[in-house]
Amino acid sequence: MASNITRRDALKLGLGGLLGTGLVDLLRLQSQAAGTSAAPARSCILIWMDGGPTHYETFDPKPNAPSEIRGELTPIATRTTGMMYSQHMTKLASISDKFTTIRSIRHDQGNHGAGNHYMMTGAPPRIPVGCGAFVSFHPSMGSVTAHERGAPHGLPAYFSMPTMSRSGGPNFLGARYAPFVVEDNPNVADFRVRDVALPRGLSEGRFDSRREIRSEVDRMQRILDQQAGDPVNALEEHYTQAHNLMRSREAQAAFDITREPDRVRDAYGRNPLGQRALLARRLVEAGVPFITLYDGGWDHHVDLFASCHQRLPSWDNTVATLIEDLDQRGLLASTMVIALGEFGRTPQINARAGRDHWSNSMSVLFAGGGTPGNQVIGATDVRGYAPVGRTNSPEQFVSSVYLKLGIDPGKILYTPQGRPTHLVSDHNPIADLM
């Protein structure tokens, strides 16, 4: 049946979507009618702004609100008609035609552990969790992508730099799909990725000998070998991964950031986030489908404005440069760049010149992977308290990412105990992103 679907049939199904045909099914049928792949994106670079970035001082300023809500940063115009950013987002404002700004997402998890889990997995935590908790009730987007997509040349399919977020792990998918964490700082002169290069002082011959000895030891019977969750088996996954990386010329080349011209490195910014963003672009070129850039320090309960004045100009430059560089190389159409945290910040500025946790409104930058540019999805009220009109959930956000990567968000996975688990409970994406 699908092979006989026409464009007209697909357009007619637009009405069917309102009457029961899900948007995922509709997009699949439209793709078949057009004779194209349902997955425009091959990779995703997720810039995780840990702590909960302020939407007021970034992508959703409120110039008409009272001063205790408005804050001290001045709004500026963007290339998108009627949309304003805060004063330090100058470079992103100048290329807003290349991406979408989402202002319609909200949820009800107002602490770091729960909010992180919800936005990283599309699944709310099952029990109340504290702010400092590392929560894992469900696989993260990166781990699911690694499970479903894989990567070529012995490369891991999921990277996180310089650390893993609280809920960025694989849960029941297992250690094989945990992120490969690159802790090393690519902004230093002697940058080399641990586990990608042979240890200094160890020749290739000695390395092979040690590998052979280890293989012999691994053949011995382990007491827990047949039991699920054996930590020795999980450790072996990491040893195997490290060995593959050391033997992969593509991996060696991807991490050799010195191959980049100085002008490119300077454009990204000679700082840890800037050089990690450049490294992420190189990993995308090598075929890695999911990279998280963990960017901590956005929990601004105190001295918000001083921090924004210091931090935002370089952050804005790095993210805008990444989007432009991908675009110029013909990679933006197949690479998503997403910037967000676990929630936004409170409308009321507190007594310590900061803003507190606020999950009722937030802003998300979403570029690439076939995402329309020059648009704003949703709006918050004049004081930024909450979205007005239609709202979108974390489930819909995560479903959008999966669908763009060619992963069915309605898929059912099974735990080692055989328990069926929906990838996302609401598998309809945010329509305007598609």
Summary of the structure (lengths in Angstrom):
residues: 434
radius of gyration: 22.4
end to end distance: 23.9
largest distance: 71.0
contacts: 1456
relative contact order: 0.21
helix: 39%
strand: 13%
